[in-house]
Amino acid sequence: MAAKRPNFLIIVADDLGYSDIAPYGGEIRTPNLDKLAKDGVRLTNFHTAPACSPTRSMLFSGTDNHIAGLGQMAEYMRGNPEIFKGKPGYEGYLNMRVAALSEILQDAGYLTIMSGKWHLGLTKEFAPCSRGFTKNFVFLPGAGNHHAWEPQLDDEEFRIPCMKTEKFWMDDGEFIDMKKDLPKDFYSTRSFTDRMLKFLGDRNAEEKEQPFFAYLPFTAPHWPLQAPRDIVKKYEGMYDDGPDALTQKRLKRMVELGLIAEGTECHPPVGFLGKEWKDMSDEERKSSARKMEIFSAMVELIDENIGRVVDYLTETGELDNTFVLFMSDNGAEGAALEAAPVMGGAKTMANIIDKHYDNSFDNMGEPTSFVWYGPRWASAATAPSRAFKTWTTEGGIRCPCLVRYPGFGNKESAISSSFATVMDVLPTVLELAKVQHPGTSFRGRTVALPRGKTWVPHLSSSDLKQTSIHGEDTHIHGWELFGMQAIREGPWKAMWIPAPKGKDDWELFNVEKDPAEKYNLVDKEPEILKRLVEHWERYFAETGMIHVPQIALTRGVFPKK
């Protein structure tokens, strides 16, 4: 086994906050992730896109989401087809102008396996079976009931994509009937892991000679929050002091772990916050805390099932020749979902839940419930950063990432604070696999070059503080989604957050000194802002980004309309 090229196990959690797991300061029980962190490296400056599918497109392409096909999430494009039709980079799926990591490795002799959420295309043409995965069990959309229980499917009145998923399940390249073909006791985290272990365990003699690339993207802990009662019960009472108290506990723990400096300021919560904890009734506090208890149970189950895969690789003698990466796809989910367009509008969303689901206190977390926990708990999960998922603030794009690979040398409980991006995963994997990126031509089509950089020199170094991935003072990276824009050069970050969420103008922060993005330095550092806006113009042009009516246009680049 050790003589083979390395195997790869890439695990993605869905909407996990920065400090939710114990290695990053969380109180949730995650012993298996603790062990991975102890045996490997915690990346504390790892960045994704602000939301699910754009991040996944960057993971598989090694380039920006505006190039790879997810310049905007497909769910938000359906209402404006005239804006996006024919616009390269806005196909709503992982386009054919990139070479997918799974395709490259498949051509290089790897056994490619996937079990879990795809969110990079809903048709067979763009499903995993057509993008390099030899073996696959997949849920194609972005979200769904974790028990695959959707009573609203029989109600022709409702057509909201994220609550009508029965036609989007595939097994080894063929569509399956969710109602008939999934296990009766289906639960996303456990069932996706079951299938991954079956794929690995059923390898024939020839396949066992191949190195493998295994991709295990969970749908948890994405809403709806659902978990078995016996696991939820472990967290009973843990969150009775509310989200602000949780923030302080996690900040203290992050200081103890050396993840942030003592005295680091925290950005206050943002979003549709509702009542303060002290102003809630006992029943309201009880209900809110229960949602967080369920969320924590979902995270514990992710950890438990990761442990099952790691145990299998240990038993087969393959673990120490396997590059294991665990990450979240974006910041914690802080939306008030009843107000989100993806849900079809407040009235429709409320009607569906009222008609088909039971969100009473005693039923929360069951298959027949549909709840989420909102911006206050999400703000605790992303603290000290500002905001959460869908924002280009650090709270939306700075995520946990663990790497375990003995080939990097002794890295026990190591911490890397070097800036890293999800686009780096592809070049890192290819270097370790000794596989060249195909360049601009692949499988008879023209493809984009990666924008990410390999982690191998940095993570192989004896001193992670003395080396970097992109050059700490010189790297330039941009983000854009839902009209929110950001450009970063080293420690400097300029952001444009449209009103009413932001100032509708450029803001400037030193995110190394001010990770909470509290102190706007526009007036103090006008030359730095000018330079970053010039970087933004270049990023905008290089990625083929387009303006849509909702986007606040950049000052000095295009006139406002």
FIZADREN-452167 format. One line per 5 residues: number of its first residue (from 1); their letters; for each residue x, y, z of C-alpha. Coordinates in Angstrom, 2 decimals. Each point is the difference from the previous one (the first is absolute). Layout:
BEGIN
NUM) a) X,Y,Z | ...
//
This chain:
BEGIN
1) maakr) 0.00,0.00,0.00 | 2.70,2.48,1.00 | 1.67,-0.28,-3.40 | -3.09,1.22,-1.81 | -0.69,3.60,-0.83
6) pnfli) -1.89,1.61,2.87 | -3.73,-0.39,0.45 | -2.21,3.02,0.61 | -3.00,0.37,2.31 | -1.69,3.40,-0.29
11) ivadd) -2.80,0.57,2.52 | -2.26,3.06,-0.18 | -2.47,1.13,2.65 | -2.88,2.20,-1.11 | -0.43,3.36,1.80
16) lgysd) 2.28,-0.86,2.91 | 1.17,3.07,1.90 | 3.65,0.81,0.68 | -0.08,-0.88,3.71 | -2.61,-2.77,-0.02
21) iapyg) 2.51,-2.84,0.31 | 2.26,-0.50,3.01 | 3.34,0.59,-1.83 | -1.20,3.55,-0.71 | -1.41,0.79,3.43
26) geirt) -3.39,-1.68,-0.05 | -1.68,-1.91,2.80 | -1.62,-2.54,-2.36 | 1.39,-3.51,0.46 | 2.28,-0.72,-2.97
31) pnldk) 2.63,-2.52,1.21 | 0.82,-1.27,-3.49 | 0.64,3.47,-1.35 | 2.02,0.68,3.16 | 2.16,-2.99,-0.90
36) lakdg) 0.44,1.17,-3.60 | 1.04,3.41,1.30 | 2.42,-1.56,2.49 | 1.60,-2.07,-2.76 | -0.03,2.76,-2.60
41) vrltn) -0.39,3.70,-0.69 | -2.75,2.49,0.78 | -0.23,2.75,-2.61 | -1.26,3.15,1.71 | 0.00,2.28,-3.04
46) fhtap) -1.82,-2.24,-2.50 | -2.53,1.69,-2.27 | -2.90,-1.20,-2.13 | -2.70,1.72,-2.03 | -2.91,1.48,1.97
51) acspt) -2.37,-2.87,-0.87 | -0.23,-3.71,-0.79 | 0.10,-0.55,-3.77 | 2.49,2.79,-0.80 | 2.42,-1.55,2.52
56) rsmlf) -0.43,-3.46,-1.48 | 0.67,1.34,-3.49 | 3.26,1.51,1.29 | 0.94,-3.24,1.74 | -0.38,-2.07,-3.17
61) sgtdn) 1.40,2.51,-2.49 | 2.77,1.67,1.97 | -1.23,3.32,-1.36 | -2.51,2.73,0.77 | -3.71,-0.80,0.14
66) hiagl) -0.72,2.70,-2.63 | 2.16,-1.97,-2.43 | -1.14,-3.49,1.03 | -3.73,0.57,-0.58 | -1.34,1.14,3.36
71) gqmae) 0.34,3.76,-0.31 | -3.41,-0.11,1.61 | -1.81,-2.86,1.70 | -2.40,-1.77,-2.35 | -2.86,0.38,2.48
76) ymrgn) 0.19,3.78,-0.35 | 0.37,0.00,-3.78 | -3.30,-1.63,-0.88 | -2.01,3.18,0.42 | 2.24,2.03,-2.33
81) peifk) 0.93,-2.27,-2.94 | 0.36,2.94,-2.38 | 2.83,1.42,2.14 | 2.11,-3.15,0.16 | -0.77,-1.86,-3.24
86) gkpgy) 3.09,-0.42,-2.12 | 2.28,1.62,2.58 | 3.16,-2.09,0.48 | 0.53,-0.82,3.65 | -3.69,0.32,0.83
91) egyln) -1.23,-3.39,-1.17 | -1.16,-1.03,3.48 | 2.02,-3.23,-0.15 | 3.68,-0.99,-0.13 | 0.61,0.95,-3.61
96) mrvaa) 2.05,-1.77,-2.63 | 2.56,2.79,-0.18 | 1.74,-1.46,3.03 | 1.66,-3.37,0.53 | -1.54,-1.49,3.14
101) lseil) 2.40,-1.46,2.56 | -1.89,-3.30,-0.14 | 0.34,-0.13,-3.79 | 3.73,0.69,0.09 | 0.60,-2.69,2.61
106) qdagy) -2.25,-2.48,-1.77 | 2.08,0.40,-3.16 | 3.14,-0.42,2.12 | -1.07,-3.43,1.23 | -1.71,0.88,3.27
111) ltims) -3.12,-1.79,1.20 | -2.38,2.91,0.49 | -2.80,-0.39,2.54 | -2.67,2.39,1.25 | -2.85,-0.25,2.48
116) gkwhl) -2.00,3.07,1.01 | -1.08,3.43,-1.18 | 1.03,1.25,-3.46 | -1.70,3.40,-0.57 | 1.92,0.52,-3.25
121) gltke) -2.67,-0.99,-2.52 | -3.40,-1.70,0.02 | 0.11,-1.92,-3.28 | 1.86,-3.20,-0.83 | 2.19,1.91,-2.45
126) fapcs) 1.48,1.99,2.89 | -0.37,-2.55,2.79 | 2.98,-1.68,1.72 | -0.24,-3.03,-2.28 | 0.75,2.33,-2.93
131) rgftk) 2.69,2.02,1.81 | 2.50,-2.67,0.89 | -1.50,-2.15,2.75 | 0.11,-3.71,-0.76 | -2.11,-0.93,3.02
136) nfvfl) -2.58,2.40,1.38 | -3.04,0.31,2.21 | -1.19,3.58,-0.14 | -2.55,2.55,1.03 | 0.11,2.60,-2.76
141) pgagn) -1.69,3.12,1.54 | 1.20,2.28,2.75 | -2.26,-0.99,2.89 | -2.72,-2.37,1.07 | -1.55,-1.94,2.86
146) hhawe) 2.71,-2.11,1.65 | -2.40,-2.94,0.14 | -1.10,0.50,-3.62 | -3.53,0.55,1.31 | -1.88,2.56,-2.05
151) pqldd) -3.77,-0.10,0.44 | -0.41,3.13,-2.12 | 1.03,-1.97,-3.10 | -3.56,-1.18,-0.47 | -1.32,3.56,0.20
156) eefri) 0.06,1.47,-3.49 | -0.40,3.50,1.40 | 3.65,0.20,1.08 | 3.02,-0.07,-2.34 | 2.89,1.38,2.07
161) pcmkt) 3.17,-1.83,-1.14 | 1.62,-0.46,3.41 | -3.20,-1.60,1.29 | -0.74,-2.12,-3.06 | 2.98,-2.26,-0.50
166) ekfwm) -1.41,-3.40,-0.94 | 1.31,0.08,-3.59 | 3.57,0.86,0.93 | 1.49,-3.13,1.53 | 2.49,-2.14,-1.93
171) ddgef) 1.69,-3.32,0.64 | 2.97,-0.94,-2.19 | -1.09,2.27,-2.80 | -3.70,-0.84,-0.04 | -2.88,1.95,1.49
176) idmkk) -1.78,-1.81,2.81 | -3.39,0.34,1.67 | 0.51,1.66,3.36 | -3.16,-1.56,1.43 | 0.81,-3.57,-1.08
181) dlpkd) 3.76,-0.30,-0.32 | 1.38,1.71,3.07 | 0.28,-1.96,3.27 | -3.09,0.23,2.20 | 2.15,1.30,2.85
186) fystr) 1.84,2.51,-2.21 | 1.83,2.78,1.82 | 2.30,2.06,-2.15 | 3.22,-0.03,2.03 | -0.12,-3.67,0.88
191) sftdr) -1.31,-1.17,-3.37 | 2.54,1.92,-2.07 | 2.72,-1.49,2.19 | -1.49,-3.49,-0.36 | 0.26,0.25,-3.75
196) mlkfl) 3.53,1.41,0.08 | 1.08,-2.93,2.18 | -1.73,-2.43,-2.35 | 1.78,1.49,-3.00 | 3.34,-0.36,1.77
201) gdrna) -0.76,-3.44,1.43 | -1.27,-1.45,-3.30 | 3.13,0.84,-1.98 | 1.16,-2.97,-2.06 | 3.63,-1.09,-0.22
206) eekeq) 0.72,2.30,-2.94 | -1.62,3.00,1.68 | 1.96,-0.61,3.19 | 3.16,0.48,-2.03 | -1.21,3.44,-1.03
211) pffay) 0.40,3.04,2.20 | -3.38,1.54,0.80 | -1.50,3.47,0.08 | -2.98,-0.09,2.37 | -2.32,2.99,0.35
216) lpfta) -2.42,-0.01,2.96 | -2.08,3.21,0.05 | -2.66,-0.09,2.70 | -3.25,1.96,-0.14 | 0.24,0.57,3.76
221) phwpl) -0.17,2.21,1.96 | -1.92,1.96,-2.68 | -3.65,0.65,0.81 | -2.47,-1.53,0.68 | 1.50,-0.77,3.40
226) qaprd) -0.69,-3.68,0.64 | 1.74,-2.52,2.23 | -0.85,-3.07,2.13 | -1.40,0.87,3.41 | 2.57,-2.01,1.94
231) ivkky) 2.81,2.15,-1.46 | -1.95,3.24,0.46 | -0.55,-0.90,3.65 | 3.77,0.17,0.62 | -0.15,3.75,-0.60
236) egmyd) -3.10,0.69,2.07 | 0.49,3.18,2.01 | 3.40,0.80,-1.52 | -1.27,3.08,-1.82 | -2.47,1.36,2.55
241) dgpda) 2.09,3.15,0.50 | -0.47,1.03,-3.63 | 2.21,0.76,-3.00 | 1.91,2.94,1.48 | 1.17,-2.15,2.89
246) ltqkr) 1.03,-2.69,-2.49 | 2.02,2.59,-1.92 | 1.99,0.90,3.10 | 0.64,-3.64,0.92 | 1.29,-0.77,-3.47
251) lkrmv) 2.17,3.11,-0.18 | 1.61,-0.95,3.31 | 0.67,-3.51,-1.27 | 1.46,1.31,-3.27 | 2.44,2.11,1.99
256) elgli) 0.98,-3.07,2.04 | 0.60,-1.95,-3.22 | 2.16,2.75,-1.45 | -2.43,0.69,-2.86 | -0.57,3.66,0.85
261) aegte) 1.81,2.54,2.15 | -1.30,0.85,3.44 | -2.12,3.14,-0.15 | -1.09,-0.57,-3.60 | -3.12,2.05,-0.59
266) chppv) -3.16,-1.57,-1.32 | -2.39,1.41,-2.56 | -3.55,0.39,1.33 | -2.67,-2.25,-1.52 | -1.59,1.09,-3.29
271) gflgk) -3.08,-1.01,-1.97 | -3.66,-0.30,0.96 | 0.80,-0.39,3.67 | -3.41,0.13,1.64 | -0.22,0.20,3.78
276) ewkdm) 2.94,0.09,2.35 | 0.38,-3.16,2.10 | -0.92,1.87,3.18 | -3.20,1.29,-1.61 | -1.21,-3.41,-1.15
281) sdeer) -2.63,-1.94,1.87 | 1.03,-3.24,1.68 | -1.64,-1.95,-2.80 | 1.81,1.99,-2.70 | 3.38,-0.56,1.66
286) kssar) -0.78,-3.68,0.47 | -0.93,-0.38,-3.67 | 3.07,1.88,-1.23 | 2.37,-2.00,2.20 | -1.55,-3.25,-1.21
291) kmeif) 0.85,0.90,-3.61 | 3.63,0.46,1.00 | -0.09,-3.33,1.85 | -1.20,-1.71,-3.17 | 2.67,1.73,-2.06
296) samve) 2.68,-1.23,2.40 | -1.32,-3.53,-0.21 | 0.29,0.19,-3.79 | 3.64,1.08,0.30 | 0.75,-2.81,2.46
301) liden) -1.45,-2.48,-2.48 | 2.24,1.37,-2.75 | 2.97,-0.63,2.27 | -1.22,-3.49,0.89 | -0.31,-0.97,-3.64
306) igrvv) 3.35,1.48,-0.94 | 1.36,-2.27,2.72 | -1.55,-3.00,-1.75 | 1.88,0.78,-3.23 | 3.28,0.70,1.81
311) dylte) -0.37,-3.26,1.94 | -0.53,-1.90,-3.27 | 3.14,1.53,-1.54 | 1.93,-0.82,3.16 | -1.13,-3.63,-0.13
316) tgeld) 0.98,-0.34,-3.67 | 3.38,1.62,0.58 | -0.80,2.85,-2.38 | -0.38,2.95,2.36 | 3.63,1.05,0.10
321) ntfvl) 0.11,0.08,-3.79 | -3.16,2.09,-0.19 | -0.17,3.78,-0.15 | -3.05,0.83,2.15 | -1.56,3.45,-0.24
326) fmsdn) -3.04,1.20,1.94 | -1.57,3.39,-0.68 | -3.22,1.98,0.11 | -1.33,1.45,-3.24 | -0.80,3.46,1.42
331) gaega) -0.81,1.79,3.24 | -2.90,-0.94,2.24 | -3.53,0.48,-1.37 | -1.45,3.14,1.53 | -2.86,0.74,-2.36
336) aleaa) -3.55,0.52,1.11 | -1.13,-2.59,-2.50 | -3.59,1.11,-0.12 | 1.28,3.18,-1.68 | 2.37,-1.71,-2.46
341) pvmgg) -0.92,0.03,-3.73 | 1.37,-3.51,-0.42 | -2.87,-1.21,2.13 | -2.60,1.57,-2.26 | -0.92,2.93,2.22
346) aktma) -1.23,0.32,3.55 | -3.64,-0.84,-0.67 | 0.76,-3.14,-1.98 | 2.63,-1.22,2.43 | -2.28,0.51,2.97
351) niidk) -2.86,-1.76,-1.76 | 2.10,-3.07,-0.77 | 1.28,-0.36,3.55 | -3.37,0.69,1.62 | -1.75,-2.46,-2.25
356) hydns) 2.47,-2.88,0.01 | 2.34,0.25,2.99 | -0.30,-0.07,3.78 | 2.43,2.45,1.61 | -1.37,-0.31,3.50
361) fdnmg) 2.68,-0.13,2.70 | -0.29,-3.74,0.62 | 0.20,-0.79,-3.72 | 2.97,2.20,-0.94 | 2.78,-2.03,-1.58
366) eptsf) -2.30,-2.76,-1.18 | -0.44,-0.85,-3.72 | -3.37,1.75,0.11 | 1.48,3.33,1.14 | 1.69,2.75,-2.00
371) vwygp) 1.93,2.54,2.09 | 3.15,2.15,-0.18 | 1.80,1.99,2.67 | 0.43,3.52,-1.41 | 2.60,2.80,0.13
376) rwasa) 0.76,0.18,3.72 | 1.28,-3.58,0.28 | 1.76,0.36,-3.37 | 1.77,3.11,1.27 | 1.25,-1.97,2.99
381) ataps) 1.35,-2.67,-2.36 | 1.93,2.50,-2.15 | 1.25,2.28,2.80 | 2.11,2.06,0.20 | -0.76,0.56,-3.69
386) rafkt) -2.78,2.08,-1.52 | -3.15,-1.71,-1.31 | -0.35,-3.47,-1.53 | -0.90,-1.96,-3.14 | -0.70,2.01,-3.21
391) wtteg) 2.08,2.95,1.28 | 3.47,0.78,-1.37 | 1.03,1.00,3.53 | 2.34,-2.35,1.85 | -2.99,-1.60,1.73
396) gircp) -1.27,-1.21,-3.36 | 3.25,-1.19,-1.56 | 2.45,-0.96,2.79 | -0.55,-3.65,0.84 | 1.51,-2.89,1.95
401) clvry) 2.33,-2.29,-1.94 | 1.97,-2.96,1.36 | 2.67,-1.92,-1.91 | 1.57,-3.30,1.05 | 2.74,-1.51,-2.13
406) pgfgn) 3.12,-1.68,1.46 | 1.82,0.76,-3.24 | 0.34,3.58,1.23 | 2.15,-1.16,2.91 | -0.75,0.27,3.70
411) kesai) -2.72,2.64,0.29 | -1.53,-0.91,3.33 | -2.60,2.63,0.99 | 1.53,2.45,-2.48 | -1.66,3.28,-0.88
416) sssfa) 0.40,1.86,-3.29 | -1.10,3.62,-0.09 | 1.06,0.47,-3.62 | -2.72,1.28,-2.33 | -1.54,-2.93,-1.88
421) tvmdv) -2.94,-0.42,-2.35 | -2.16,-2.91,-1.08 | 1.43,0.50,-3.50 | 3.30,-1.33,1.38 | -1.38,-3.50,0.57
426) lptvl) 0.22,-1.02,-3.66 | 3.66,0.94,-0.55 | 0.91,-1.52,3.39 | -1.64,-3.32,-0.84 | 1.51,-0.09,-3.47
431) elakv) 3.51,0.61,1.30 | -0.30,-2.74,2.59 | -1.44,-2.36,-2.63 | 2.86,0.90,-2.37 | -2.52,0.99,-2.63
436) qhpgt) 0.42,3.02,-2.25 | -2.92,2.32,-0.58 | -0.93,-0.38,-3.69 | 0.51,3.69,-0.71 | -2.46,1.67,-2.33
441) sfrgr) -1.11,-3.12,-1.89 | -1.79,-2.96,1.61 | -2.19,-2.76,-1.44 | -0.31,1.91,-3.26 | -1.10,3.28,1.54
446) tvalp) 1.67,3.26,1.00 | 0.22,0.41,3.76 | 1.11,2.66,2.48 | 3.22,-0.20,1.96 | -0.22,-0.24,3.81
451) rgktw) 0.36,3.18,2.04 | 0.80,-1.87,3.21 | 3.46,-1.00,1.22 | 1.28,-3.24,1.47 | 0.35,-0.34,3.77
456) vphls) 2.72,-2.64,-0.25 | 3.08,2.22,0.51 | -1.63,1.81,2.92 | -1.46,-3.01,1.79 | 3.21,-1.98,-0.53
461) ssdlk) 2.14,2.70,1.58 | 1.45,-0.40,3.47 | -1.25,3.43,1.09 | -3.49,0.99,-1.12 | 0.49,3.51,1.38
466) qtsih) 2.92,0.70,-2.32 | -1.62,-1.14,-3.24 | -3.21,0.86,-1.83 | -2.19,-1.17,-2.84 | -0.75,3.16,-1.95
471) gedth) 2.41,2.54,1.50 | -1.51,1.59,3.08 | 0.50,3.63,-1.03 | -0.55,-0.31,-3.73 | -2.80,-2.46,-0.70
476) ihgwe) -3.08,1.44,-1.70 | -3.39,-1.72,0.16 | -3.54,1.09,-0.77 | -3.53,-1.10,0.84 | -3.47,0.96,-1.25
481) lfgmq) -3.46,-1.39,0.57 | -3.47,1.51,0.41 | 1.40,3.46,-0.68 | 2.54,-0.21,2.81 | 3.56,0.62,-1.18
486) aireg) 3.41,-0.38,1.61 | 3.60,0.23,-1.10 | 3.00,-0.83,2.16 | 3.72,0.71,-0.24 | 1.98,-1.49,2.87
491) pwkam) -1.54,1.31,3.23 | -2.08,2.66,-1.79 | -3.56,-0.67,-1.03 | -2.41,2.34,-1.78 | -3.71,-0.85,0.01
496) wipap) -3.14,1.35,-1.60 | -3.14,-1.13,1.80 | -3.20,1.37,-1.58 | -2.62,1.74,2.10 | -1.84,-0.78,2.18
501) kgkdd) 2.52,-2.57,1.24 | 2.99,2.27,-0.55 | 1.12,3.53,-0.83 | -0.50,-0.39,-3.76 | 3.57,1.22,-0.41
506) welfn) 3.53,-1.29,0.41 | 1.25,-0.79,3.48 | 3.61,-0.82,0.87 | 1.30,-2.27,2.76 | 3.26,-1.44,1.22
511) vekdp) -1.30,-3.50,0.68 | 3.16,-1.15,1.77 | -0.30,2.71,2.64 | -3.79,0.20,-0.20 | -1.41,-3.47,-0.84
516) aekyn) -3.46,1.22,1.03 | 0.02,2.62,-2.79 | -1.21,2.64,2.44 | 2.28,2.93,-0.83 | -0.46,1.53,-3.44
521) lvdke) 3.31,1.59,-1.07 | -1.18,1.61,-3.24 | 0.75,3.52,1.21 | 3.35,-0.90,1.54 | 1.39,-2.05,-2.88
526) peilk) -1.38,1.45,-3.27 | 2.99,-1.15,-2.07 | -0.38,-3.59,1.16 | -3.69,0.11,-0.86 | 0.81,1.40,-3.44
531) rlveh) 2.44,-2.85,-0.60 | -2.51,-2.63,1.11 | -2.72,1.44,-2.22 | 2.42,-0.31,-2.91 | 0.52,-3.65,1.02
536) weryf) -3.78,-0.37,0.01 | -0.28,1.33,-3.56 | 2.58,-2.52,-1.14 | -1.70,-2.87,1.87 | -3.36,1.01,-1.46
541) aetgm) 1.43,-0.10,-3.53 | 2.04,-3.19,0.41 | -2.92,-2.03,1.30 | -2.57,1.18,-2.55 | -2.30,1.24,2.73
546) ihvpq) -3.21,1.76,-1.05 | -2.16,2.60,1.65 | -3.59,-0.85,0.79 | -2.64,2.50,1.15 | 0.35,-0.83,3.70
551) ialtr) 3.75,0.58,0.14 | 1.32,3.24,1.46 | 2.43,1.18,-2.65 | 3.56,0.79,0.94 | 0.97,3.58,0.57
556) gvfpk) 2.42,1.30,-2.59 | -0.39,-3.04,-2.26 | -3.55,0.23,-1.33 | -2.55,2.77,0.59 | -2.95,-0.84,2.21
561) k) -3.32,-0.37,-1.77
//
